[in-house]
């Protein structure tokens, strides 16, 4: 029973520590450390609240669904269709980002030794990840627990090795021209809604531990992100790159870069596993598609997008993170009001949500969405 509790934490933490982590150092180097120190704790709290809302919605129903299914159950078929569309687009976009990142990291790790090109390594990693998803949640949870422990060790190893290169003078306090830039990457980086059904499922016999598991699974990645961003920006300064790890090459020998690429690869793998399983269940549970075909659609469509040439990582992360994430935040908040009036069963997790708080959060998501769209097209 205790093992499932740690599996639940690892599943959520492993989902959160993903592609958004690598985008954060670049935006901090542009916007400044002060905005980041405001955005990170605030948005981590917001995401924790959204995770708890989703858990209450899940535990208020006797049926198994993903978010589109719960929207259909409480809000009707039309609302379900729109939610389903955004859910599929958002998850496919995230998986595409992880395919791009994972392929780059694996190529950087093994390419100099074994040869070959980026496409080969991207394809090999994709096939391995897809097969793991095919075996189901139990294996995914076990992989998450092992890899998450390694990730923590690798982050601190990078920090230890970076001490001689670290310089506080490489930070800027803030840049008003980019004051809102961290919102999207940070909001994306601390979100893990896709893992909440797994958390609830793993702890179905220990429902009193769901809240603490969600708290640990949300805030541990936020602290790791803080440490990682400070280390990277303190080393690379205005030479910080979009992938974060690439910019470290000029400061470290090959051994440290190898560990860094392993770290990047592990974060991408853990996120890919849980999100692809989540998307598989959207097709399976909510669209009533055959289990194996659901697996093929969940894993195959992002790879097909890669094959047709959609490979701009920054655009993929920006659109799937801020835009889809903001819309899902609004959907969750509105859905909770209906669920509280029409529960199917009494949940083990409940949240207090007042109208002023709901209006504030929804306004925040709309403004963030609008800014990201403006930034994307300018």
C-alpha positions as CSV (number, residue, x, y, z in Angstrom):
1,X,0.0,0.0,0.0
2,X,2.8,2.4,0.8
3,X,4.4,1.6,-2.5
4,X,1.3,2.8,-4.4
5,X,1.6,6.1,-2.5
6,X,5.1,6.7,-3.7
7,X,4.1,5.4,-7.2
8,X,1.4,8.1,-7.2
9,X,3.8,10.9,-6.3
10,X,6.3,9.7,-8.8
11,X,3.7,9.5,-11.6
12,X,2.6,13.1,-11.0
13,X,6.1,14.4,-10.5
14,X,7.4,12.6,-13.5
15,X,4.7,14.0,-15.7
16,X,5.4,17.6,-14.5
17,X,9.2,17.4,-14.9
18,X,9.1,17.5,-18.7
19,X,9.7,19.7,-21.7
20,X,8.6,22.9,-20.0
21,X,11.6,22.6,-17.6
22,X,14.0,23.2,-20.5
23,X,12.2,26.2,-21.8
24,X,12.3,28.0,-18.4
25,X,16.0,29.0,-18.3
26,X,15.8,30.9,-21.6
27,X,12.8,33.0,-20.6
28,X,14.3,33.7,-17.2
29,X,17.5,34.9,-18.8
30,X,15.4,37.4,-20.8
31,X,12.7,38.4,-18.3
32,X,14.9,38.3,-15.2
33,X,15.0,36.3,-12.0
34,X,12.5,38.5,-10.0
35,X,9.5,37.7,-12.3
36,X,10.4,34.0,-12.2
37,X,10.5,34.0,-8.4
38,X,6.9,35.5,-8.5
39,X,5.5,33.3,-11.3
40,X,6.9,30.0,-10.1
41,X,5.3,29.7,-6.6
42,X,2.1,31.4,-7.7
43,X,1.5,29.2,-10.7
44,X,2.6,26.1,-8.8
45,X,-0.2,26.9,-6.3
46,X,-2.6,27.5,-9.1
47,X,-1.8,24.2,-10.7
48,X,-2.0,22.4,-7.3
49,X,-5.5,23.8,-6.9
50,X,-6.4,22.7,-10.5
51,X,-5.0,19.2,-9.7
52,X,-7.2,19.0,-6.6
53,X,-10.3,20.2,-8.5
54,X,-9.7,17.4,-11.0
55,X,-9.3,14.9,-8.3
56,X,-12.6,15.9,-6.7
57,X,-14.4,15.6,-10.1
58,X,-12.9,12.1,-10.6
59,X,-13.9,11.0,-7.1
60,X,-17.4,12.4,-7.4
61,X,-18.3,9.9,-10.1
62,X,-18.6,6.1,-10.1
63,X,-17.6,5.9,-13.8
64,X,-14.1,6.0,-15.2
65,X,-13.5,8.8,-17.6
66,X,-10.9,11.4,-18.7
67,X,-11.8,15.1,-18.5
68,X,-13.9,15.1,-21.7
69,X,-16.0,12.2,-20.3
70,X,-16.7,14.1,-17.1
71,X,-17.6,17.2,-19.0
72,X,-20.1,15.1,-21.0
73,X,-21.5,13.5,-17.8
74,X,-22.2,16.8,-16.1
75,X,-22.4,19.4,-18.9
76,X,-23.8,17.5,-21.9
77,X,-22.7,16.2,-25.3
78,X,-21.8,19.6,-26.9
79,X,-19.5,20.6,-24.1
80,X,-17.9,17.2,-24.2
81,X,-17.1,17.5,-27.9
82,X,-15.3,20.8,-27.4
83,X,-13.4,19.5,-24.4
84,X,-12.5,16.4,-26.3
85,X,-11.1,18.4,-29.1
86,X,-8.9,20.6,-26.9
87,X,-7.8,17.5,-24.9
88,X,-6.7,15.6,-27.9
89,X,-5.0,18.6,-29.5
90,X,-3.2,19.5,-26.2
91,X,-2.0,16.0,-25.5
92,X,-0.9,15.4,-29.1
93,X,1.0,18.7,-29.0
94,X,2.7,17.7,-25.7
95,X,3.7,14.3,-27.0
96,X,5.1,15.9,-30.2
97,X,7.2,18.2,-28.1
98,X,8.5,15.2,-26.1
99,X,9.3,13.3,-29.3
100,X,11.3,16.2,-30.6
101,X,13.1,16.7,-27.3
102,X,13.7,13.0,-26.7
103,X,15.1,12.4,-30.1
104,X,17.5,15.4,-29.8
105,X,18.8,14.2,-26.4
106,X,19.2,10.6,-27.4
107,X,21.0,11.7,-30.6
108,X,23.3,14.0,-28.6
109,X,24.0,11.2,-26.2
110,X,24.7,8.3,-28.6
111,X,25.2,9.9,-32.0
112,X,28.8,10.8,-31.5
113,X,29.5,7.2,-30.5
114,X,27.3,5.1,-32.8
115,X,26.8,7.5,-35.7
116,X,23.5,7.8,-37.5
117,X,21.2,10.7,-37.8
118,X,18.5,12.5,-35.7
119,X,15.6,10.8,-37.4
120,X,16.9,7.3,-36.5
121,X,17.3,8.1,-32.8
122,X,14.0,9.8,-32.6
123,X,12.3,6.8,-34.2
124,X,14.0,4.3,-31.9
125,X,13.1,6.2,-28.7
126,X,9.5,6.6,-29.9
127,X,9.2,2.8,-30.5
128,X,10.6,2.0,-27.1
129,X,8.3,4.5,-25.3
130,X,5.2,3.3,-27.2
131,X,5.9,-0.4,-26.3
132,X,6.1,0.6,-22.6
133,X,2.7,2.4,-22.9
134,X,1.2,-0.8,-24.4
135,X,2.0,-2.7,-21.3
136,X,-0.1,-0.4,-19.1
137,X,-0.1,1.6,-15.9
138,X,1.6,-0.8,-13.6
139,X,4.8,-0.7,-15.6
140,X,4.5,3.0,-16.2
141,X,4.2,3.7,-12.5
142,X,7.3,1.5,-11.8
143,X,9.3,3.3,-14.5
144,X,8.2,6.7,-13.1
145,X,9.4,5.9,-9.6
146,X,12.8,4.7,-10.7
147,X,13.4,7.4,-13.3
148,X,12.2,10.2,-11.0
149,X,14.7,9.2,-8.3
150,X,17.5,9.3,-11.0
151,X,16.3,12.7,-12.1
152,X,16.7,14.2,-8.7
153,X,20.2,12.8,-8.4
154,X,21.2,14.1,-11.8
155,X,19.8,17.6,-11.1
156,X,22.0,17.9,-8.0
157,X,25.0,16.4,-9.8
158,X,24.7,19.2,-12.4
159,X,24.5,21.8,-9.7
160,X,27.5,20.4,-7.9
161,X,29.6,20.3,-11.1
162,X,28.6,23.8,-12.0
163,X,29.9,25.6,-8.9
164,X,33.1,26.8,-10.5
165,X,31.2,28.3,-13.5
166,X,28.3,29.9,-11.5
167,X,28.2,33.7,-11.3
168,X,25.3,35.7,-9.8
169,X,26.3,38.6,-12.1
170,X,24.9,36.7,-15.1
171,X,21.4,37.2,-13.8
172,X,19.3,40.3,-14.6
173,X,16.8,41.4,-12.0
174,X,14.0,42.0,-14.4
175,X,13.3,43.3,-17.9
176,X,10.0,45.1,-18.3
177,X,9.9,44.3,-22.0
178,X,9.6,40.6,-21.2
179,X,7.8,40.8,-17.9
180,X,5.1,38.4,-19.0
181,X,7.3,36.1,-20.9
182,X,7.7,33.5,-18.1
183,X,3.9,32.9,-17.7
184,X,3.5,30.4,-20.5
185,X,6.6,28.2,-20.0
186,X,6.2,28.2,-16.2
187,X,2.5,27.4,-16.3
188,X,3.2,24.5,-18.7
189,X,6.2,23.3,-16.7
190,X,4.3,22.9,-13.4
191,X,1.1,21.3,-14.8
192,X,0.3,17.6,-14.5
193,X,-3.4,17.2,-15.0
194,X,-2.8,14.2,-17.2
195,X,-1.5,12.2,-14.2
196,X,-4.3,12.9,-11.8
197,X,-6.6,10.0,-12.9
198,X,-3.5,7.7,-12.3
199,X,-3.0,9.2,-8.9
200,X,-6.6,8.6,-7.9
201,X,-6.5,5.1,-9.4
202,X,-3.3,4.1,-7.6
203,X,-4.7,5.4,-4.3
204,X,-8.2,4.1,-4.6
205,X,-7.7,2.1,-1.4
206,X,-6.0,5.0,0.3
207,X,-8.1,8.0,-0.7
208,X,-7.2,9.9,2.4
209,X,-3.6,10.2,1.0
210,X,-4.6,11.7,-2.4
211,X,-4.3,15.3,-1.3
212,X,-0.8,14.8,0.2
213,X,0.3,12.8,-2.9
214,X,-0.8,15.6,-5.2
215,X,0.9,18.2,-3.0
216,X,4.2,16.4,-3.0
217,X,3.9,15.5,-6.7
218,X,3.3,19.2,-7.6
219,X,5.7,21.1,-5.4
220,X,8.7,18.8,-5.6
221,X,9.0,19.4,-9.3
222,X,8.6,23.2,-8.7
223,X,11.5,23.1,-6.3
224,X,13.6,21.1,-8.7
225,X,12.7,23.6,-11.5
226,X,13.8,26.5,-9.3
227,X,17.2,24.8,-8.6
228,X,17.7,23.8,-12.3
229,X,16.8,27.3,-13.6
230,X,19.1,29.1,-11.2
231,X,22.0,26.7,-12.0
232,X,21.6,27.0,-15.8
233,X,21.1,30.7,-15.9
234,X,23.9,31.3,-13.4
235,X,26.2,29.4,-15.7
236,X,25.1,30.4,-19.2
237,X,23.6,33.9,-18.6
238,X,22.7,35.6,-21.9
239,X,24.1,32.6,-23.7
240,X,21.2,30.4,-22.5
241,X,19.7,28.3,-25.3
242,X,16.1,27.2,-25.9
243,X,17.0,23.6,-24.9
244,X,19.0,24.8,-21.8
245,X,21.3,21.8,-21.9
246,X,22.9,22.7,-25.3
247,X,24.1,26.0,-23.8
248,X,26.1,24.1,-21.2
249,X,28.5,22.6,-23.7
250,X,30.9,25.5,-23.7
251,X,31.3,25.2,-19.9
252,X,31.6,21.5,-19.2
253,X,33.6,18.6,-20.3
254,X,32.0,15.6,-22.1
255,X,31.3,13.7,-18.9
256,X,29.0,16.3,-17.5
257,X,27.3,16.9,-20.8
258,X,26.6,13.2,-21.0
259,X,25.0,13.2,-17.6
260,X,23.0,16.3,-18.6
261,X,21.7,14.6,-21.7
262,X,20.7,11.6,-19.7
263,X,18.8,13.9,-17.3
264,X,17.0,15.5,-20.2
265,X,16.2,12.2,-21.8
266,X,14.8,10.8,-18.6
267,X,12.5,13.8,-18.0
268,X,11.1,13.5,-21.5
269,X,10.5,9.7,-21.2
270,X,8.6,10.0,-18.0
271,X,6.3,12.7,-19.3
272,X,5.7,10.9,-22.6
273,X,4.7,7.7,-20.8
274,X,1.9,9.2,-18.6
275,X,0.6,11.6,-21.2
276,X,0.4,9.0,-23.9
277,X,-1.5,6.7,-21.5
278,X,-3.8,9.5,-20.7
279,X,-4.6,10.2,-24.3
280,X,-5.0,6.5,-25.0
281,X,-7.7,6.4,-22.4
282,X,-9.5,9.4,-23.9
283,X,-9.8,7.4,-27.1
284,X,-10.7,4.2,-25.2
285,X,-13.0,5.4,-22.5
286,X,-14.6,8.5,-24.0
287,X,-14.7,7.6,-27.7
288,X,-15.2,3.9,-27.2
289,X,-12.5,3.0,-29.6
290,X,-10.8,-0.4,-29.3
291,X,-8.0,-0.5,-26.7
292,X,-5.2,-1.4,-29.2
293,X,-6.4,1.1,-31.8
294,X,-6.6,3.8,-29.0
295,X,-2.9,3.0,-28.2
296,X,-2.0,3.4,-31.9
297,X,-3.8,6.7,-32.2
298,X,-2.4,8.1,-29.0
299,X,1.2,7.3,-29.8
300,X,1.1,7.3,-33.6
301,X,-0.5,10.6,-34.5
302,X,2.3,12.8,-32.8
303,X,4.9,10.7,-34.6
304,X,3.1,11.2,-37.9
305,X,3.1,15.0,-37.2
306,X,6.8,14.7,-36.8
307,X,7.1,12.8,-40.0
308,X,5.3,15.5,-42.0
309,X,7.7,18.1,-40.8
310,X,6.2,19.8,-37.7
311,X,9.4,20.2,-35.7
312,X,9.5,23.7,-34.2
313,X,9.8,22.9,-30.5
314,X,9.2,26.5,-29.3
315,X,5.9,26.9,-31.2
316,X,4.6,23.4,-30.2
317,X,5.3,24.0,-26.4
318,X,3.9,27.5,-26.5
319,X,0.6,26.6,-28.1
320,X,0.0,23.4,-26.2
321,X,1.1,24.8,-22.8
322,X,-0.4,28.2,-22.4
323,X,-3.4,28.1,-24.8
324,X,-4.7,24.6,-24.1
325,X,-3.6,24.7,-20.5
326,X,-5.6,28.0,-19.9
327,X,-8.7,26.6,-21.6
328,X,-8.5,23.4,-19.5
329,X,-8.2,25.5,-16.3
330,X,-11.4,27.4,-17.2
331,X,-13.2,24.1,-18.0
332,X,-12.2,22.5,-14.7
333,X,-13.3,25.5,-12.6
334,X,-16.7,25.7,-14.4
335,X,-17.2,22.0,-14.2
336,X,-16.5,21.8,-10.4
337,X,-19.5,24.1,-9.8
338,X,-21.8,21.7,-11.6
339,X,-20.3,18.6,-10.0
340,X,-20.9,20.0,-6.5
341,X,-24.6,20.3,-7.3
342,X,-25.0,16.9,-9.0
343,X,-22.5,14.5,-7.5
344,X,-22.8,10.8,-8.2
345,X,-21.1,9.9,-4.9
346,X,-19.4,11.6,-2.0
347,X,-15.7,12.3,-2.8
348,X,-12.8,11.8,-0.5
349,X,-11.4,15.1,-1.7
350,X,-13.3,18.4,-1.6
351,X,-12.3,22.0,-2.5
352,X,-13.7,25.3,-1.5
353,X,-14.2,27.4,-4.6
354,X,-15.9,30.8,-4.3
355,X,-17.2,32.8,-7.3
356,X,-14.6,35.7,-6.8
357,X,-11.8,33.2,-6.8
358,X,-13.2,31.4,-9.9
359,X,-13.5,34.8,-11.7
360,X,-10.0,35.8,-10.8
361,X,-8.5,32.5,-12.1
362,X,-10.5,32.4,-15.3
363,X,-9.5,36.0,-16.0
364,X,-5.9,35.1,-15.4
365,X,-6.1,32.2,-17.9
366,X,-7.8,34.3,-20.5
367,X,-5.2,37.1,-20.2
368,X,-2.4,34.5,-20.3
369,X,-3.9,32.9,-23.3
370,X,-4.3,36.2,-25.1
371,X,-0.7,37.2,-24.3
372,X,0.7,33.9,-25.6
373,X,-1.3,34.2,-28.8
374,X,-0.1,37.8,-29.3
375,X,3.5,36.7,-28.6
376,X,3.3,33.8,-30.9
377,X,2.1,35.8,-33.9
378,X,4.5,38.8,-33.3
